[in-house]
Amino acid sequence: MVVEQIADFSELETVLYTKLGANIDNLCVERLATLAINSAKSNDVDMGKDGISYLMDITKQGITTPLAGGYEKAILGSLRVESLNEALDVCREMK
């Protein structure tokens, strides 16, 4: 993580923000979907802290990323379900 600074931004004298590097190798929708599904099935991941719940939460907040649409489709296709809620239920049944 790196802390960056912007001067004179939108009437603010100084803005500090964090710049995070990539933390997933081979970043693609299939890899994200696999990681999300595995985290939702894992007993080591707290309820609501898995990749599927994350995708559901950011979608509800209107946040999108370049890979979000394909990531969701890959999860649904992999689990043969119609919604992320159903995907999460399926994964939780596999715990």
N, CA, C and O atoms as a GROMACS GRO file, in nm:
protein
  380
    1MET      N    1   0.084  -0.117   0.000
    1MET     CA    2   0.000   0.000   0.000
    1MET      C    3   0.089   0.124   0.000
    1MET      O    4   0.191   0.129   0.069
    2VAL      N    5   0.050   0.220  -0.078
    2VAL     CA    6   0.121   0.347  -0.087
    2VAL      C    7   0.022   0.459  -0.058
    2VAL      O    8  -0.092   0.454  -0.106
    3VAL      N    9   0.063   0.558   0.019
    3VAL     CA   10  -0.021   0.675   0.044
    3VAL      C   11   0.020   0.784  -0.056
    3VAL      O   12   0.137   0.823  -0.062
    4GLU      N   13  -0.076   0.831  -0.132
    4GLU     CA   14  -0.053   0.935  -0.233
    4GLU      C   15  -0.117   1.065  -0.185
    4GLU      O   16  -0.200   1.065  -0.095
    5GLN      N   17  -0.078   1.174  -0.247
    5GLN     CA   18  -0.128   1.306  -0.209
    5GLN      C   19  -0.164   1.385  -0.334
    5GLN      O   20  -0.092   1.381  -0.434
    6ILE      N   21  -0.277   1.456  -0.326
    6ILE     CA   22  -0.318   1.548  -0.432
    6ILE      C   23  -0.334   1.686  -0.369
    6ILE      O   24  -0.398   1.700  -0.265
    7ALA      N   25  -0.277   1.785  -0.431
    7ALA     CA   26  -0.289   1.923  -0.381
    7ALA      C   27  -0.398   1.996  -0.457
    7ALA      O   28  -0.418   1.974  -0.577
    8ASP      N   29  -0.470   2.084  -0.386
    8ASP     CA   30  -0.572   2.171  -0.448
    8ASP      C   31  -0.674   2.092  -0.530
    8ASP      O   32  -0.695   2.119  -0.648
    9PHE      N   33  -0.736   1.998  -0.465
    9PHE     CA   34  -0.837   1.916  -0.531
    9PHE      C   35  -0.976   1.955  -0.484
    9PHE      O   36  -1.007   1.943  -0.366
   10SER      N   37  -1.059   2.001  -0.574
   10SER     CA   38  -1.199   2.034  -0.545
   10SER      C   39  -1.214   2.117  -0.418
   10SER      O   40  -1.287   2.080  -0.326
   11GLU      N   41  -1.145   2.227  -0.415
   11GLU     CA   42  -1.149   2.323  -0.304
   11GLU      C   43  -1.085   2.272  -0.175
   11GLU      O   44  -1.100   2.334  -0.069
   12LEU      N   45  -1.015   2.160  -0.182
   12LEU     CA   46  -0.944   2.109  -0.066
   12LEU      C   47  -0.795   2.135  -0.086
   12LEU      O   48  -0.742   2.119  -0.196
   13GLU      N   49  -0.730   2.174   0.021
   13GLU     CA   50  -0.588   2.203   0.012
   13GLU      C   51  -0.506   2.077  -0.018
   13GLU      O   52  -0.418   2.078  -0.104
   14THR      N   53  -0.536   1.969   0.056
   14THR     CA   54  -0.463   1.844   0.039
   14THR      C   55  -0.558   1.726   0.055
   14THR      O   56  -0.642   1.724   0.145
   15VAL      N   57  -0.544   1.628  -0.033
   15VAL     CA   58  -0.618   1.503  -0.023
   15VAL      C   59  -0.517   1.390  -0.017
   15VAL      O   60  -0.428   1.381  -0.101
   16LEU      N   61  -0.531   1.304   0.083
   16LEU     CA   62  -0.449   1.184   0.095
   16LEU      C   63  -0.536   1.063   0.060
   16LEU      O   64  -0.652   1.056   0.100
   17TYR      N   65  -0.479   0.968  -0.014
   17TYR     CA   66  -0.552   0.846  -0.047
   17TYR      C   67  -0.454   0.730  -0.054
   17TYR      O   68  -0.334   0.749  -0.073
   18THR      N   69  -0.508   0.610  -0.040
   18THR     CA   70  -0.423   0.492  -0.048
   18THR      C   71  -0.431   0.433  -0.188
   18THR      O   72  -0.536   0.431  -0.251
   19LYS      N   73  -0.320   0.385  -0.233
   19LYS     CA   74  -0.310   0.319  -0.363
   19LYS      C   75  -0.267   0.176  -0.336
   19LYS      O   76  -0.155   0.150  -0.292
   20LEU      N   77  -0.357   0.083  -0.362
   20LEU     CA   78  -0.331  -0.057  -0.332
   20LEU      C   79  -0.286  -0.131  -0.457
   20LEU      O   80  -0.342  -0.111  -0.565
   21GLY      N   81  -0.188  -0.215  -0.442
   21GLY     CA   82  -0.143  -0.298  -0.553
   21GLY      C   83  -0.232  -0.420  -0.568
   21GLY      O   84  -0.314  -0.449  -0.480
   22ALA      N   85  -0.217  -0.489  -0.677
   22ALA     CA   86  -0.295  -0.611  -0.702
   22ALA      C   87  -0.259  -0.716  -0.597
   22ALA      O   88  -0.143  -0.731  -0.560
   23ASN      N   89  -0.360  -0.788  -0.550
   23ASN     CA   90  -0.335  -0.894  -0.453
   23ASN      C   91  -0.385  -1.030  -0.502
   23ASN      O   92  -0.389  -1.127  -0.426
   24ILE      N   93  -0.423  -1.036  -0.630
   24ILE     CA   94  -0.467  -1.162  -0.690
   24ILE      C   95  -0.387  -1.182  -0.818
   24ILE      O   96  -0.390  -1.099  -0.908
   25ASP      N   97  -0.316  -1.295  -0.825
   25ASP     CA   98  -0.242  -1.329  -0.946
   25ASP      C   99  -0.339  -1.377  -1.053
   25ASP      O  100  -0.445  -1.432  -1.022
   26ASN      N  101  -0.304  -1.356  -1.178
   26ASN     CA  102  -0.385  -1.401  -1.292
   26ASN      C  103  -0.529  -1.351  -1.280
   26ASN      O  104  -0.624  -1.429  -1.286
   27LEU      N  105  -0.544  -1.222  -1.262
   27LEU     CA  106  -0.676  -1.162  -1.242
   27LEU      C  107  -0.761  -1.173  -1.368
   27LEU      O  108  -0.730  -1.113  -1.471
   28CYS      N  109  -0.868  -1.251  -1.359
   28CYS     CA  110  -0.965  -1.267  -1.467
   28CYS      C  111  -1.096  -1.312  -1.403
   28CYS      O  112  -1.098  -1.350  -1.286
   29VAL      N  113  -1.204  -1.307  -1.478
   29VAL     CA  114  -1.336  -1.339  -1.420
   29VAL      C  115  -1.343  -1.482  -1.368
   29VAL      O  116  -1.405  -1.508  -1.265
   30GLU      N  117  -1.279  -1.575  -1.438
   30GLU     CA  118  -1.284  -1.714  -1.394
   30GLU      C  119  -1.211  -1.732  -1.261
   30GLU      O  120  -1.258  -1.804  -1.172
   31ARG      N  121  -1.097  -1.667  -1.247
   31ARG     CA  122  -1.019  -1.675  -1.122
   31ARG      C  123  -1.096  -1.611  -1.007
   31ARG      O  124  -1.102  -1.667  -0.897
   32LEU      N  125  -1.155  -1.494  -1.032
   32LEU     CA  126  -1.236  -1.427  -0.929
   32LEU      C  127  -1.354  -1.514  -0.887
   32LEU      O  128  -1.384  -1.525  -0.768
   33ALA      N  129  -1.421  -1.575  -0.984
   33ALA     CA  130  -1.536  -1.660  -0.953
   33ALA      C  131  -1.494  -1.779  -0.868
   33ALA      O  132  -1.562  -1.813  -0.770
   34THR      N  133  -1.384  -1.843  -0.904
   34THR     CA  134  -1.334  -1.958  -0.827
   34THR      C  135  -1.300  -1.917  -0.684
   34THR      O  136  -1.337  -1.986  -0.589
   35LEU      N  137  -1.231  -1.806  -0.669
   35LEU     CA  138  -1.196  -1.758  -0.535
   35LEU      C  139  -1.322  -1.724  -0.454
   35LEU      O  140  -1.330  -1.755  -0.335
   36ALA      N  141  -1.419  -1.660  -0.519
   36ALA     CA  142  -1.544  -1.623  -0.450
   36ALA      C  143  -1.620  -1.746  -0.403
   36ALA      O  144  -1.667  -1.752  -0.289
   37ILE      N  145  -1.632  -1.844  -0.491
   37ILE     CA  146  -1.704  -1.967  -0.457
   37ILE      C  147  -1.633  -2.041  -0.344
   37ILE      O  148  -1.696  -2.086  -0.248
   38ASN      N  149  -1.502  -2.054  -0.356
   38ASN     CA  150  -1.426  -2.124  -0.251
   38ASN      C  151  -1.437  -2.052  -0.117
   38ASN      O  152  -1.445  -2.117  -0.013
   39SER      N  153  -1.436  -1.919  -0.119
   39SER     CA  154  -1.447  -1.846   0.008
   39SER      C  155  -1.586  -1.863   0.069
   39SER      O  156  -1.599  -1.871   0.192
   40ALA      N  157  -1.689  -1.869  -0.014
   40ALA     CA  158  -1.826  -1.886   0.036
   40ALA      C  159  -1.847  -2.027   0.093
   40ALA      O  160  -1.931  -2.045   0.181
   41LYS      N  161  -1.772  -2.125   0.043
   41LYS     CA  162  -1.780  -2.262   0.093
   41LYS      C  163  -1.696  -2.284   0.218
   41LYS      O  164  -1.718  -2.380   0.292
   42SER      N  165  -1.600  -2.196   0.241
   42SER     CA  166  -1.501  -2.217   0.346
   42SER      C  167  -1.556  -2.193   0.487
   42SER      O  168  -1.631  -2.098   0.511
   43ASN      N  169  -1.517  -2.280   0.576
   43ASN     CA  170  -1.551  -2.261   0.717
   43ASN      C  171  -1.459  -2.157   0.782
   43ASN      O  172  -1.486  -2.111   0.893
   44ASP      N  173  -1.351  -2.122   0.713
   44ASP     CA  174  -1.254  -2.027   0.767
   44ASP      C  175  -1.290  -1.881   0.738
   44ASP      O  176  -1.224  -1.790   0.788
   45VAL      N  177  -1.395  -1.860   0.659
   45VAL     CA  178  -1.435  -1.724   0.622
   45VAL      C  179  -1.564  -1.690   0.696
   45VAL      O  180  -1.661  -1.766   0.689
   46ASP      N  181  -1.566  -1.578   0.765
   46ASP     CA  182  -1.685  -1.535   0.838
   46ASP      C  183  -1.802  -1.510   0.744
   46ASP      O  184  -1.783  -1.467   0.630
   47MET      N  185  -1.923  -1.537   0.792
   47MET     CA  186  -2.045  -1.516   0.716
   47MET      C  187  -2.051  -1.370   0.669
   47MET      O  188  -2.034  -1.278   0.748
   48GLY      N  189  -2.074  -1.352   0.540
   48GLY     CA  190  -2.084  -1.219   0.484
   48GLY      C  191  -1.952  -1.159   0.442
   48GLY      O  192  -1.949  -1.048   0.388
   49LYS      N  193  -1.841  -1.229   0.464
   49LYS     CA  194  -1.708  -1.179   0.430
   49LYS      C  195  -1.649  -1.252   0.309
   49LYS      O  196  -1.531  -1.234   0.277
   50ASP      N  197  -1.728  -1.333   0.242
   50ASP     CA  198  -1.682  -1.409   0.127
   50ASP      C  199  -1.695  -1.328  -0.002
   50ASP      O  200  -1.755  -1.220  -0.002
   51GLY      N  201  -1.640  -1.379  -0.110
   51GLY     CA  202  -1.640  -1.309  -0.237
   51GLY      C  203  -1.777  -1.290  -0.299
   51GLY      O  204  -1.800  -1.189  -0.367
   52ILE      N  205  -1.868  -1.382  -0.279
   52ILE     CA  206  -2.003  -1.367  -0.334
   52ILE      C  207  -2.077  -1.257  -0.260
   52ILE      O  208  -2.142  -1.173  -0.321
   53SER      N  209  -2.069  -1.258  -0.128
   53SER     CA  210  -2.132  -1.152  -0.048
   53SER      C  211  -2.074  -1.016  -0.084
   53SER      O  212  -2.146  -0.916  -0.092
   54TYR      N  213  -1.942  -1.012  -0.105
   54TYR     CA  214  -1.876  -0.887  -0.146
   54TYR      C  215  -1.936  -0.835  -0.276
   54TYR      O  216  -1.970  -0.717  -0.286
   55LEU      N  217  -1.947  -0.922  -0.375
   55LEU     CA  218  -2.002  -0.881  -0.504
   55LEU      C  219  -2.146  -0.834  -0.489
   55LEU      O  220  -2.185  -0.735  -0.551
   56MET      N  221  -2.225  -0.903  -0.408
   56MET     CA  222  -2.364  -0.862  -0.384
   56MET      C  223  -2.368  -0.724  -0.319
   56MET      O  224  -2.448  -0.639  -0.358
   57ASP      N  225  -2.282  -0.702  -0.221
   57ASP     CA  226  -2.280  -0.574  -0.148
   57ASP      C  227  -2.241  -0.457  -0.238
   57ASP      O  228  -2.306  -0.353  -0.236
   58ILE      N  229  -2.135  -0.474  -0.318
   58ILE     CA  230  -2.094  -0.361  -0.402
   58ILE      C  231  -2.197  -0.334  -0.511
   58ILE      O  232  -2.217  -0.219  -0.550
   59THR      N  233  -2.263  -0.439  -0.560
   59THR     CA  234  -2.366  -0.422  -0.661
   59THR      C  235  -2.483  -0.341  -0.604
   59THR      O  236  -2.535  -0.252  -0.671
   60LYS      N  237  -2.524  -0.372  -0.482
   60LYS     CA  238  -2.633  -0.299  -0.416
   60LYS      C  239  -2.598  -0.152  -0.396
   60LYS      O  240  -2.686  -0.066  -0.398
   61GLN      N  241  -2.468  -0.123  -0.378
   61GLN     CA  242  -2.423   0.014  -0.358
   61GLN      C  243  -2.402   0.088  -0.491
   61GLN      O  244  -2.365   0.205  -0.491
   62GLY      N  245  -2.426   0.020  -0.602
   62GLY     CA  246  -2.410   0.083  -0.732
   62GLY      C  247  -2.265   0.090  -0.778
   62GLY      O  248  -2.232   0.163  -0.871
   63ILE      N  249  -2.178   0.015  -0.712
   63ILE     CA  250  -2.036   0.013  -0.748
   63ILE      C  251  -2.015  -0.094  -0.854
   63ILE      O  252  -2.066  -0.206  -0.844
   64THR      N  253  -1.939  -0.058  -0.956
   64THR     CA  254  -1.907  -0.156  -1.059
   64THR      C  255  -1.758  -0.152  -1.089
   64THR      O  256  -1.691  -0.050  -1.068
   65THR      N  257  -1.708  -0.262  -1.136
   65THR     CA  258  -1.568  -0.272  -1.177
   65THR      C  259  -1.566  -0.330  -1.318
   65THR      O  260  -1.666  -0.384  -1.364
   66PRO      N  261  -1.454  -0.318  -1.386
   66PRO     CA  262  -1.448  -0.373  -1.522
   66PRO      C  263  -1.477  -0.524  -1.530
   66PRO      O  264  -1.524  -0.572  -1.633
   67LEU      N  265  -1.451  -0.597  -1.423
   67LEU     CA  266  -1.471  -0.742  -1.426
   67LEU      C  267  -1.600  -0.789  -1.357
   67LEU      O  268  -1.633  -0.907  -1.362
   68ALA      N  269  -1.673  -0.699  -1.294
   68ALA     CA  270  -1.788  -0.738  -1.211
   68ALA      C  271  -1.895  -0.817  -1.287
   68ALA      O  272  -1.942  -0.920  -1.238
   69GLY      N  273  -1.933  -0.772  -1.405
   69GLY     CA  274  -2.037  -0.842  -1.480
   69GLY      C  275  -1.997  -0.983  -1.519
   69GLY      O  276  -2.075  -1.077  -1.502
   70GLY      N  277  -1.876  -0.998  -1.569
   70GLY     CA  278  -1.828  -1.130  -1.607
   70GLY      C  279  -1.805  -1.219  -1.488
   70GLY      O  280  -1.826  -1.340  -1.494
   71TYR      N  281  -1.760  -1.160  -1.379
   71TYR     CA  282  -1.736  -1.230  -1.252
   71TYR      C  283  -1.868  -1.290  -1.202
   71TYR      O  284  -1.872  -1.406  -1.161
   72GLU      N  285  -1.973  -1.211  -1.205
   72GLU     CA  286  -2.104  -1.260  -1.162
   72GLU      C  287  -2.151  -1.373  -1.253
   72GLU      O  288  -2.196  -1.477  -1.205
   73LYS      N  289  -2.142  -1.354  -1.384
   73LYS     CA  290  -2.185  -1.458  -1.478
   73LYS      C  291  -2.106  -1.587  -1.459
   73LYS      O  292  -2.162  -1.696  -1.470
   74ALA      N  293  -1.977  -1.575  -1.431
   74ALA     CA  294  -1.895  -1.693  -1.409
   74ALA      C  295  -1.937  -1.768  -1.283
   74ALA      O  296  -1.937  -1.891  -1.281
   75ILE      N  297  -1.972  -1.696  -1.178
   75ILE     CA  298  -2.021  -1.759  -1.054
   75ILE      C  299  -2.152  -1.834  -1.083
   75ILE      O  300  -2.166  -1.950  -1.048
   76LEU      N  301  -2.245  -1.765  -1.147
   76LEU     CA  302  -2.375  -1.824  -1.175
   76LEU      C  303  -2.361  -1.947  -1.264
   76LEU      O  304  -2.425  -2.050  -1.240
   77GLY      N  305  -2.278  -1.936  -1.368
   77GLY     CA  306  -2.258  -2.049  -1.459
   77GLY      C  307  -2.190  -2.167  -1.392
   77GLY      O  308  -2.228  -2.282  -1.415
   78SER      N  309  -2.093  -2.140  -1.311
   78SER     CA  310  -2.020  -2.246  -1.243
   78SER      C  311  -2.110  -2.325  -1.149
   78SER      O  312  -2.100  -2.448  -1.140
   79LEU      N  313  -2.198  -2.255  -1.080
   79LEU     CA  314  -2.287  -2.320  -0.983
   79LEU      C  315  -2.423  -2.358  -1.042
   79LEU      O  316  -2.505  -2.421  -0.976
   80ARG      N  317  -2.446  -2.318  -1.168
   80ARG     CA  318  -2.573  -2.346  -1.238
   80ARG      C  319  -2.693  -2.292  -1.160
   80ARG      O  320  -2.789  -2.364  -1.132
   81VAL      N  321  -2.682  -2.164  -1.125
   81VAL     CA  322  -2.789  -2.097  -1.052
   81VAL      C  323  -2.828  -1.969  -1.126
   81VAL      O  324  -2.761  -1.929  -1.221
   82GLU      N  325  -2.937  -1.906  -1.082
   82GLU     CA  326  -2.990  -1.788  -1.148
   82GLU      C  327  -2.955  -1.656  -1.080
   82GLU      O  328  -2.967  -1.550  -1.141
   83SER      N  329  -2.913  -1.662  -0.953
   83SER     CA  330  -2.886  -1.538  -0.880
   83SER      C  331  -2.770  -1.558  -0.783
   83SER      O  332  -2.735  -1.670  -0.747
   84LEU      N  333  -2.712  -1.446  -0.741
   84LEU     CA  334  -2.604  -1.454  -0.642
   84LEU      C  335  -2.655  -1.503  -0.508
   84LEU      O  336  -2.584  -1.573  -0.435
   85ASN      N  337  -2.778  -1.467  -0.473
   85ASN     CA  338  -2.838  -1.519  -0.349
   85ASN      C  339  -2.844  -1.671  -0.351
   85ASN      O  340  -2.810  -1.737  -0.253
   86GLU      N  341  -2.886  -1.724  -0.464
   86GLU     CA  342  -2.895  -1.869  -0.479
   86GLU      C  343  -2.753  -1.930  -0.476
   86GLU      O  344  -2.733  -2.035  -0.416
   87ALA      N  345  -2.658  -1.864  -0.539
   87ALA     CA  346  -2.519  -1.912  -0.537
   87ALA      C  347  -2.467  -1.920  -0.395
   87ALA      O  348  -2.402  -2.018  -0.357
   88LEU      N  349  -2.495  -1.817  -0.316
   88LEU     CA  350  -2.450  -1.815  -0.177
   88LEU      C  351  -2.515  -1.928  -0.098
   88LEU      O  352  -2.449  -1.994  -0.018
   89ASP      N  353  -2.644  -1.951  -0.119
   89ASP     CA  354  -2.713  -2.060  -0.050
   89ASP      C  355  -2.651  -2.194  -0.085
   89ASP      O  356  -2.629  -2.277   0.004
   90VAL      N  357  -2.623  -2.217  -0.214
   90VAL     CA  358  -2.562  -2.342  -0.258
   90VAL      C  359  -2.427  -2.363  -0.191
   90VAL      O  360  -2.397  -2.472  -0.143
   91CYS      N  361  -2.346  -2.258  -0.189
   91CYS     CA  362  -2.213  -2.268  -0.127
   91CYS      C  363  -2.224  -2.296   0.023
   91CYS      O  364  -2.147  -2.376   0.076
   92ARG      N  365  -2.316  -2.233   0.088
   92ARG     CA  366  -2.330  -2.254   0.233
   92ARG      C  367  -2.376  -2.396   0.264
   92ARG      O  368  -2.341  -2.452   0.368
   93GLU      N  369  -2.454  -2.454   0.174
   93GLU     CA  370  -2.498  -2.594   0.193
   93GLU      C  371  -2.381  -2.691   0.180
   93GLU      O  372  -2.386  -2.802   0.232
   94MET      N  373  -2.276  -2.647   0.109
   94MET     CA  374  -2.159  -2.733   0.087
   94MET      C  375  -2.059  -2.728   0.203
   94MET      O  376  -1.963  -2.804   0.205
   95LYS      N  377  -2.082  -2.639   0.299
   95LYS     CA  378  -1.989  -2.626   0.413
   95LYS      C  379  -1.991  -2.750   0.498
   95LYS      O  380  -1.920  -2.758   0.598
   0.00000   0.00000   0.00000
